[in-house]
Amino acid sequence: MEKLNIGLIFGGESSEHEVSCASAASIIKNIDKEKYNVIKIWIDKNGVWFVYEGPVEYIENSSLASKPQDAEFIPAILSPCSVTGGLLILDKQKSMYSVLKLDCIFPIIHGAMGEDGVLQGLLELSHIPYVGCKTASSAVCMDKVLTKVIMDNKKIKQADWIFFYKHEIDNNLENVLDKICNKFSFPIFTKPSNTGSSVGVSKARTREELAEALIKAAEYDRKVIVEEFIDGREIEVAILETSNDREYQMLVSPCGEIKTGGDFYDYNDKYINGKSSTAVPADISEELSEKLRKTAAEIFRYLECRGFCRCDFFVCGEQIIFNEVNTLPGFTKISMFPMLMCNLGLSYTELISRLIQYAIDNKNTL
């Protein structure tokens, strides 16, 4: 059987560039090489596209920006034309090009310009099958404010919240602080509305810390969410859509628990200090587990997700509180999504294959 060309797009302009590179390296190492040729498509932090031909180690340690001498970086762009079906590979003078056909694209850019519907819109124009949620769902799920509005409408329990625009924080910080302090008790969480991997998230215990947290979050996005503190266990559920000639399946994983090594599960705890730990499956009752898995599946449908996602919850006793949904969950060796699917009996390699096959099988579905 002829191998399929899979375009793996990684890097990007967001604050999660390094996380994306780590996810890409894991996929490259574990993809079924008997089925797929991996075309490594790196977008640098300035938004410039390259086909990268070199050791995966440079991707894994995020050193591509230094342009290693023993690696080749070929300028390339993805054609939005529906009949091209692939990359335009440019010569060094960028005056001539050739076409490299792609059978499927696996975008693994976390955060802005990759997970928020922007890249998905380009992929839709290209008419090339791609892994993950479509444009609208990606945009809604990335924007925590929009997600929360929908969840409130669907009566899904979540933390009490309020949001502010960056210009309100910049121009009238004291008024914003007054509104928050009148609504919530400390500690209080602040988050940019459109980042992942806990980038820009803070836990404030005083008015002074809250002011600093708001300013920090506003550096990453034009909208900042403020939430009440939930003293609960952090439970996650993974969902994978899969299909063959006979049937469609939505695979809902067992529940997994994040046990933080810091004050909360922030970027440093996730990717740097390594102090957090996971429990798969989570040590919770069967009844609570089933309720979480059912709620995750409902959220998946409410937000019109496709392919896969990870739903995050807080659990307080037997009460479930929705936190957020991630449409491009991490694929690093410490990421929860692959671990949860592995607990269902899917190897990491098989998981990647199923995501690609589902994308190809459902290219034209809405």
C-alpha positions in Angstrom: 0.0 0.0 0.0 1.3 3.4 -1.0 2.1 5.7 2.0 0.1 8.8 2.6 1.7 12.2 2.9 0.8 13.7 6.3 1.5 17.4 6.8 2.4 18.0 10.4 2.1 21.7 11.1 3.8 22.9 14.3 5.4 25.9 16.0 3.5 29.0 15.3 3.3 32.6 16.6 1.6 31.9 19.9 3.1 31.8 23.4 2.8 28.0 23.2 5.3 27.6 20.4 7.6 25.4 22.5 4.7 23.2 23.7 3.7 22.7 20.1 7.2 21.6 19.1 7.3 19.1 21.9 3.9 17.7 20.8 5.1 17.5 17.2 8.3 15.7 18.1 6.2 13.0 20.0 4.0 12.5 17.0 7.0 12.2 14.6 8.6 9.6 16.8 5.4 7.5 17.3 3.5 7.8 14.0 3.2 4.6 11.9 6.0 5.0 9.4 4.8 2.1 7.4 1.6 4.0 6.6 2.6 7.6 6.5 5.3 9.9 5.2 5.5 12.9 7.6 6.1 16.3 6.0 7.3 18.4 8.8 5.9 22.0 8.4 7.4 24.4 10.9 5.9 27.9 11.3 8.4 30.2 13.1 7.5 32.8 15.7 7.2 35.4 13.0 4.7 33.4 11.0 7.1 32.2 8.3 6.4 28.7 6.9 9.1 26.1 6.1 9.3 22.4 5.3 11.9 21.2 7.8 14.2 18.4 6.8 16.5 17.5 9.7 16.7 15.7 13.0 13.6 15.5 15.2 15.8 16.4 18.2 15.9 20.1 17.1 12.1 20.1 17.2 12.0 18.4 20.5 14.3 21.0 22.2 12.7 23.9 20.3 16.1 25.0 18.8 14.9 25.4 15.2 15.0 29.1 15.5 18.8 28.9 15.6 18.7 27.2 12.2 21.0 24.3 12.8 23.6 23.8 10.1 22.9 20.1 9.4 19.2 20.8 8.7 17.4 22.2 5.7 14.6 24.7 5.8 12.7 25.0 2.6 10.4 28.0 2.2 6.8 26.8 1.6 3.2 27.9 1.8 0.0 26.0 2.0 -2.1 26.8 -1.1 -5.7 27.9 -0.3 -6.7 26.9 -3.8 -9.1 24.0 -3.7 -7.5 22.2 -6.6 -3.8 22.4 -5.5 -4.1 20.0 -2.6 -0.9 20.7 -1.0 2.2 22.9 -0.3 3.8 25.3 -2.7 7.6 24.5 -2.3 9.5 27.7 -3.2 13.0 27.8 -4.7 15.7 30.0 -2.9 14.9 33.0 -5.0 11.1 32.4 -4.3 10.4 33.0 -8.0 9.5 29.3 -8.8 7.6 26.7 -7.0 6.7 23.0 -7.1 3.6 21.4 -5.6 3.9 18.8 -2.8 0.6 17.0 -2.5 -0.8 16.2 1.0 -3.3 13.5 1.8 -4.1 14.9 5.3 -2.9 17.6 7.6 -2.3 17.2 11.4 -2.2 20.7 12.9 -0.6 20.6 16.3 -0.2 24.3 16.9 -1.5 25.1 20.4 -2.9 28.5 21.2 -3.5 31.6 19.0 -3.2 31.3 15.2 -3.4 27.5 15.4 -6.1 26.3 17.8 -8.5 29.2 17.5 -10.0 28.6 14.0 -7.6 30.8 12.1 -5.5 27.9 10.7 -8.6 25.8 10.4 -10.1 28.4 8.0 -7.1 28.1 5.8 -7.3 24.3 5.9 -11.0 24.5 4.9 -10.1 26.6 1.9 -7.4 24.1 0.8 -9.9 21.2 0.8 -7.3 19.0 2.4 -8.6 16.7 5.2 -7.3 17.7 8.6 -7.3 16.4 12.1 -9.5 18.1 14.7 -12.3 20.5 15.1 -13.6 22.7 12.3 -13.3 26.5 12.2 -16.3 27.6 14.2 -15.9 25.0 16.9 -12.2 25.7 17.2 -12.8 29.5 17.6 -15.6 29.0 20.2 -13.7 26.5 22.3 -10.6 28.6 22.3 -12.5 31.6 23.5 -13.3 30.9 27.1 -15.9 33.7 27.3 -17.9 32.2 24.4 -17.6 28.7 25.8 -18.9 29.9 29.2 -21.9 31.6 27.5 -22.9 28.4 25.8 -22.4 26.3 28.9 -24.5 28.7 30.9 -27.2 28.4 28.2 -27.0 24.6 28.4 -27.2 24.6 32.2 -23.8 23.1 32.7 -22.5 23.9 36.1 -19.3 26.0 36.1 -17.4 28.5 38.4 -19.0 31.9 38.8 -17.3 34.3 36.4 -17.1 37.7 34.9 -15.0 39.2 32.1 -13.4 42.5 31.2 -11.9 43.9 28.1 -8.3 45.0 28.0 -9.2 48.6 27.5 -11.2 48.5 30.8 -8.2 47.2 32.7 -5.8 49.7 31.0 -8.0 52.7 31.5 -10.0 52.1 34.7 -8.3 49.5 36.7 -9.6 50.6 40.1 -13.2 50.4 38.9 -12.5 46.9 37.6 -11.0 45.9 40.9 -14.0 47.3 42.8 -16.4 45.2 40.6 -14.5 42.0 41.2 -14.0 42.5 44.9 -17.7 43.2 45.3 -18.5 39.9 43.5 -15.9 37.4 44.7 -13.9 36.5 47.8 -10.2 35.8 47.6 -8.5 33.9 46.3 -9.5 34.7 42.7 -8.4 33.3 39.4 -7.7 35.5 36.3 -7.2 34.1 32.8 -6.7 35.4 29.3 -9.8 34.3 27.3 -7.8 32.9 24.4 -4.7 31.1 25.6 -4.1 27.4 26.6 -1.5 25.6 28.7 -2.4 28.0 31.5 -0.4 30.8 29.9 -1.2 34.1 31.6 -3.2 32.4 34.4 -2.8 33.7 38.0 -4.2 33.1 41.4 -4.6 36.3 43.4 -5.0 36.5 47.1 -5.1 40.3 47.6 -6.3 43.3 45.8 -2.7 44.2 44.9 -2.1 40.7 43.5 -5.3 40.9 41.6 -4.3 44.1 39.9 -1.0 42.5 38.8 -2.8 39.4 37.6 -5.3 41.4 35.5 -2.5 43.4 33.8 -0.6 40.2 33.2 -3.6 38.4 31.6 -4.4 41.5 29.4 -0.9 41.2 27.9 -2.0 37.9 26.2 -5.6 38.8 25.1 -8.2 41.5 24.7 -10.5 39.7 27.1 -9.8 38.6 30.6 -11.9 36.2 32.6 -12.2 36.4 36.4 -13.4 33.3 38.2 -14.3 32.3 41.7 -11.8 29.9 43.3 -13.0 26.3 43.2 -11.3 24.1 45.9 -11.7 20.8 44.0 -9.9 17.9 42.4 -8.9 18.4 38.8 -10.4 15.7 36.6 -10.0 15.3 32.8 -11.9 13.2 30.2 -10.7 12.6 26.7 -13.0 12.0 23.7 -12.1 10.4 20.3 -14.3 10.0 17.3 -13.6 7.0 15.2 -15.2 5.3 12.2 -14.9 2.6 9.7 -17.0 1.2 6.9 -19.5 -0.2 9.4 -20.0 2.2 12.3 -19.3 5.5 14.0 -18.0 5.5 17.6 -17.5 8.2 20.1 -14.9 6.8 22.5 -15.0 8.5 25.9 -12.0 7.7 28.1 -11.9 6.9 31.8 -11.4 9.9 34.1 -7.9 11.0 34.9 -6.8 13.2 37.7 -4.1 16.0 37.8 -2.3 16.2 41.1 -0.5 19.6 41.0 2.9 20.1 42.4 2.5 23.8 42.8 -0.2 26.2 43.9 -2.2 25.3 40.9 -1.7 23.6 37.5 0.1 26.4 35.7 2.5 26.4 32.7 5.5 25.9 35.0 3.9 22.9 36.7 2.9 21.4 33.4 6.1 21.7 31.4 9.0 22.8 33.4 9.4 21.7 37.0 7.8 18.3 36.5 6.3 18.2 40.0 2.8 17.5 39.0 1.5 13.9 38.7 -1.4 12.1 37.2 -3.7 9.3 38.2 -5.3 7.2 35.4 -7.9 6.2 36.1 -8.9 8.7 38.8 -9.8 7.3 42.2 -13.4 8.3 42.2 -16.7 6.4 42.4 -18.1 4.6 39.4 -21.2 6.7 39.6 -19.3 9.9 39.5 -17.0 8.7 36.7 -20.0 7.9 34.6 -21.6 11.3 35.3 -18.3 13.0 34.2 -18.0 10.9 31.1 -21.6 11.6 30.1 -21.2 15.3 30.7 -18.0 15.4 28.6 -19.8 13.8 25.7 -22.7 16.3 26.0 -20.2 19.2 26.0 -18.5 17.7 22.9 -21.8 17.7 21.1 -22.9 21.2 22.4 -19.7 22.8 21.1 -19.9 20.8 17.8 -16.4 19.4 18.3 -15.0 16.9 15.8 -12.3 14.3 15.9 -11.1 14.7 19.5 -11.0 16.9 22.5 -10.2 16.9 26.2 -12.8 18.2 28.8 -11.5 19.5 32.1 -13.6 19.5 35.3 -13.3 20.3 39.0 -14.9 17.8 41.3 -16.0 18.8 44.8 -17.3 15.8 46.6 -19.8 14.4 44.2 -20.4 17.8 42.5 -19.1 18.3 38.9 -18.0 21.8 37.8 -16.9 22.3 34.2 -13.7 24.1 33.7 -12.8 24.2 30.0 -12.5 22.2 26.8 -9.3 21.8 24.8 -9.7 21.0 21.0 -5.9 20.5 20.4 -4.8 18.8 23.6 -1.1 18.3 24.1 0.6 15.2 22.6 3.8 15.3 24.6 5.0 12.3 26.6 3.4 13.8 29.7 0.1 14.8 28.1 -3.1 13.5 29.6 -5.0 12.9 26.3 -2.7 10.1 25.1 -2.5 8.6 28.6 -6.3 8.5 28.9 -6.7 6.9 25.5 -4.0 4.4 26.3 -6.1 3.4 29.3 -8.9 2.5 26.8 -6.4 0.1 25.1 -5.3 2.4 22.3 -1.6 2.7 21.8 -0.1 6.1 21.0 0.6 5.0 17.5 -2.9 3.7 16.9 -4.4 6.9 18.4 -2.5 9.0 15.8 -3.6 6.6 13.0 -7.3 6.8 14.1 -7.2 10.6 14.2 -5.8 10.7 10.6 -8.2 8.1 9.3 -11.2 9.8 10.8 -10.2 13.1 9.2 -9.9 11.5 5.8 -13.1 9.6 6.1 -15.1 12.6 7.2 -13.5 15.3 5.0 -16.8 16.6 3.7 -18.9 16.3 6.8 -20.1 19.4 8.6 
